[in-house]
Amino acid sequence: MARSTKADAQRTRERILDMAEREFHRHGVSRTSLEQVARAAGVTRGAVYWHFRNKADLFNAMMNRVTLPLESEILRSGERALDDPVAQIRGSFLAALHATVKDPQARRVFEIALFKVEHGNALRGVRERRLNGLRGRVDNVERGFRSAARRHAWAGAVSPRVAALGMQSLIDGLISNWMLDPTAFDLARVGEQAIDAYLRGVQAKA
């Protein structure tokens, strides 16, 4: 019986997250109340609060379903055991671009995060999560470039920190611009070309 109750609770939690994603995408995060999410999910407001402390907690859980699998690859860029850290950096960011194009849920969640969040006091936890995620990605990509430099697999024309910040900014810009007009360019193809050009650019000339 306990196992069934736990499974039911997990299904309810996923249903709430699904409806939060839909309502946030339709109306924006600030203009969506937890009452609206509860009605859309067919549960009480109390059920929403049983699973999530507040709207920021709900938003972050919604983001984690999509971004954590992608971020885990980017965060691996700083692992010391990698044979080719630069290839890991390249591959992880390419995976993020491909997911944006091919996975409707990833695209929807990224669109919410980029264009449908107003960072007021009520959503302070959302801003903190975004900043922590950004710092984590940049720090690990920086470690990847440093590791590659120690192995003499990469000689930077700029510091590893600058290279990591530039890579993150490039990806953020590509995704943001493509989402404004997906017909403007092929995100996966143009993104791969831009990443490769960037990696060549930050490599010191022999």
Buried (B, 14 or more C-beta within 10 A) or exposed (E): EEEEEEEEEEEBBEBBBBBBBBBBBEEBBBEBEBEBBBBBBEBEBEBBBEBBEEBBBBBBBBBBBBBEEBBEBBBBBBEEEBEBBBBBBBBBBBBBBBBBBEBEEBBBBBBBBEEBBEBEEEBEBBBEBBEEBEEBBBBBBBBBBBBBBEEEBBEBEBBBBBBBBBBBEBBEEBBEBBBEEEEEBBBBEBBBEBBEEBBEEBBEEE
